[in-house]
Amino acid sequence: MDRLSTADVSFGYDDTLVIKDLNITIPNKKITTIIGSNGCGKSTLLKAMTRILPYQTGGIFLDGKEISTEHTKALAKKMAILPQAPEGAHGLTVGELVSYGRFPYQSMLGHLSKKDHDVINWALEVTGTSRFKYKAADALSGGQRQRVWIAMALAQETDIIFLDEPTTYLDMAHQLEVLELLERLNKEEGRTIVMVLHDLNHAARFADHIIALKEGTIVRAGSPETIIHSDILKEVFQIDAVIGKDPLSNKPMCITYQLLKGGTQT
Amino acid sequence: MPQQLNQTKRFSITLILSLLILLITFTIAMIFGAADIAIRDVLSALFTTHTNDQILIIREIRLPREIAAIFVGAALGVAGAMMQGMTRNPLADPGLLGLSAGAYAALAITSAIFPFLNYYMVMVTSFIGAAIGGGLVFGLGAIKRTQLSPVRMVIAGAAISSFLYAIAEGIGLYFKQTKDMAMWTAGGLSGTTWSQLEIVIPFTIIGIIGALLLSSRLTILSLSEEVAVGLGQNIKQTRRLLFLFIIILTGSAVALIGNMTFIGLMIPHIVRRFVGNDYRFIIPLSASYGAIFMVFADTVSRLIYAPFETPVVAIVSIFGLPFFLWVVKIKRGAFL
């Protein structure tokens, strides 16, 4: 049973609709990646699915209930969101930052129970950030800090985790570290992961399901094998891509590409 | 390593230290002043029912005055901390962003038109004035689609404040009250009575308790709005409540002391140096260190040119203005 889906949903900023009448379904306990060129609405879509951005018409449903009418704290126990490159942590320690992931479970006074502490420690451990617990989060490197933000999302103990470009600003090793961590969370704990990625080969390698967006509409959604295909990439990114096979993962990969001859299409 | 120290322990130490300093500052404030008073008299004034001239001075003049200083300092410190967290503007301060001026203008208007209004109504007017002053500044800031930079926000605050002071002055001139209004701000806390305190202090306490209850939400909101929504916070409601408690605190402080800028700016920044940026720690410490600073400033204003009083506003500004410039310098380009 897939838990999260949209029905003819439209939304945008102010008067301009970024996405019109969109219908997608997020497969349960899988890794879904949203790809598309700049400004195609992928981040906006993530924001709408996580109720950061209200939608205008249509509906987005989680477990059969519309998210716009559900209590925001109840939703925070079902889905966590890691926004794109969160701003600095302004002097919070790693432990403090991750402890705020328990917010949906707390009363007004914000007292942490034994269970809260256990979950926080677990989140620090799986993300490999335990040793920074008492360090200022601002003092960490970009990759370490990104893992701390992921730890905060994990401390929320949700089945669904959304991430907006979790690998931005990271070097190659750290990018892979973050993606492998997400893969482990998916394989070992059955978490549903939905993320926006820029790197096509990362999308192909880690995703079970890819949604290709162009100008607010879906070009195609499906397995990496169907999406990472020269015809689709031509339409989505206006590139002429050469597709091969990744010798490590056996997934399709874009070996090289050039701009389409005869200028960019519209 | 100080960094390895558990945050809660650090907070407890800083809090206990602040209470000790407050006790010492408060005692000094009781002893020193225009009239000579021995510590023995202070103790008798506080803990016995004896009476003599010295004891009377303490009970009826100094004690209410320094208690007012404690609550005004605490209120402004906490209001400043909440404003900085909510707007993510390191220069936010009730005085700099028009709230104090609004409360001041509202008080000028009511005292001119309804000179015998009961003090509760005066307080309510002060709250409404603070809300209007703050509302005008934030409204001006919201005209442009992109958020105003902290410094521009302060300029908007200065413009609105000048406008509101002009209104207060005009009303004062028209109703021949200018001297009273000028005395009120220049006089700071002198002449504070127990009956005023009985009305103002409950509001200040409500404001501080409200701030404490919202402190963990405020920390999340100060990180990022998107993170706050993702964690299940109703950010509209949080903002409304924060604004409500900010105007209660500012309004009650202005009712006692008149206009007072910079305390709300300085205290939270100083406190952050000790406990980082978790508002669960910043809010209570802003209250205690705000209280210390206000008692200190008031005592200095009474002593520096005794037996005459130097306006406490001037004392606070001597510290506040360089501090303001320092914040502008270190925070440039960083957050905000």
HADDOCK unambig.tbl for C-alpha pairs under 7 A between the chains (distance, minus, plus):
assign (segid A and resid 52 and name CA) (segid B and resid 226 and name CA) 6.29 0.50 0.50
assign (segid A and resid 52 and name CA) (segid B and resid 229 and name CA) 6.19 0.50 0.50
assign (segid A and resid 72 and name CA) (segid B and resid 232 and name CA) 4.76 0.50 0.50
assign (segid A and resid 72 and name CA) (segid B and resid 233 and name CA) 6.69 0.50 0.50
assign (segid A and resid 72 and name CA) (segid B and resid 234 and name CA) 6.86 0.50 0.50
assign (segid A and resid 73 and name CA) (segid B and resid 232 and name CA) 3.99 0.50 0.50
assign (segid A and resid 73 and name CA) (segid B and resid 233 and name CA) 6.48 0.50 0.50
assign (segid A and resid 75 and name CA) (segid B and resid 232 and name CA) 6.76 0.50 0.50
assign (segid A and resid 76 and name CA) (segid B and resid 230 and name CA) 6.14 0.50 0.50
assign (segid A and resid 76 and name CA) (segid B and resid 231 and name CA) 5.31 0.50 0.50
assign (segid A and resid 76 and name CA) (segid B and resid 232 and name CA) 4.78 0.50 0.50
assign (segid A and resid 80 and name CA) (segid B and resid 230 and name CA) 5.88 0.50 0.50
assign (segid A and resid 81 and name CA) (segid B and resid 230 and name CA) 5.43 0.50 0.50
assign (segid A and resid 83 and name CA) (segid B and resid 226 and name CA) 6.60 0.50 0.50
assign (segid A and resid 83 and name CA) (segid B and resid 227 and name CA) 6.83 0.50 0.50
assign (segid A and resid 87 and name CA) (segid B and resid 223 and name CA) 6.87 0.50 0.50
assign (segid A and resid 87 and name CA) (segid B and resid 224 and name CA) 6.91 0.50 0.50
assign (segid A and resid 89 and name CA) (segid B and resid 223 and name CA) 6.25 0.50 0.50
assign (segid A and resid 90 and name CA) (segid B and resid 277 and name CA) 6.06 0.50 0.50
assign (segid A and resid 91 and name CA) (segid B and resid 276 and name CA) 4.81 0.50 0.50
assign (segid A and resid 91 and name CA) (segid B and resid 277 and name CA) 5.11 0.50 0.50
assign (segid A and resid 92 and name CA) (segid B and resid 276 and name CA) 5.84 0.50 0.50
assign (segid A and resid 92 and name CA) (segid B and resid 277 and name CA) 5.39 0.50 0.50
assign (segid A and resid 92 and name CA) (segid B and resid 278 and name CA) 6.26 0.50 0.50
assign (segid A and resid 101 and name CA) (segid B and resid 231 and name CA) 6.72 0.50 0.50
assign (segid A and resid 103 and name CA) (segid B and resid 231 and name CA) 6.35 0.50 0.50
assign (segid A and resid 104 and name CA) (segid B and resid 231 and name CA) 6.07 0.50 0.50
assign (segid A and resid 104 and name CA) (segid B and resid 232 and name CA) 5.85 0.50 0.50
assign (segid A and resid 108 and name CA) (segid B and resid 213 and name CA) 6.08 0.50 0.50
assign (segid A and resid 109 and name CA) (segid B and resid 213 and name CA) 5.97 0.50 0.50
assign (segid A and resid 110 and name CA) (segid B and resid 216 and name CA) 6.54 0.50 0.50
assign (segid A and resid 134 and name CA) (segid B and resid 3 and name CA) 6.61 0.50 0.50
assign (segid A and resid 134 and name CA) (segid B and resid 4 and name CA) 5.28 0.50 0.50
assign (segid A and resid 134 and name CA) (segid B and resid 6 and name CA) 6.92 0.50 0.50
assign (segid A and resid 135 and name CA) (segid B and resid 3 and name CA) 6.22 0.50 0.50
assign (segid A and resid 135 and name CA) (segid B and resid 4 and name CA) 6.70 0.50 0.50
